[in-house]
Amino acid sequence: MSRSSVPYKVLCVCLGNICRSPTAEVVLQQHIDKAGLNIIVDSAGTSNYHPNQPPDVRSQKYAKQQGYDLSHLRARQIKAEDFERFDLILAMDHDNLANIELLMRQSGKTLHSGSLRARLALMSQHDTDFPQQAIPDPYYGDAKDFERVIRQCESSSQAWIRYWQQHDLNA
């Protein structure tokens, strides 16, 4: 992985930015740090349902049980500038991926104009345990749904780490 001192930037995105994407942000960042990669992670939502609110208390509870602290995070909505600031945007599911693609088109930013930096993918893009699978929204679920989000985020994070270790981040 050849990379300058400028960190590679990843944005994790779900609908409300209070369950899946903040969990993905913290899990992915922790795995990145452990691997010693120069990557920073943030999260956002496609909606503006919960502006500046902390992650769902259930997400925090189940994440904490697995050694992840979400308490410092606050929800925000994805913005047009994010397509310029981030190298990779990871959608938690197919609907959010489609919404992000639409937002990107509406922003008028393109790879060809040079103003678009971000590439889009599913969080599970390289995950062999959850191949191309949506991370299900646990908001209306129970404990097992929140626990699955953590398991799937861990598995997908490890898959991205392997991918980044084998590929040039600038490619």
Secondary structure, 3 states (H helix, E strand, C coil): CCCCCCCEEEEEEECCCCCHHHHHHHHHHHHHHHHCCCEEEEEEECCCCCCCCCCCHHHHHHHHHCCCCCCCCCCCECCCCHHHHCCEEEECCHHHHHHHHHHHHHHCCCCCCCCCCCEEEECCCCCCCCCCCCCCCCCCCCHHHHHHHHHHHHHHHHHHHHHHHHCCCCC
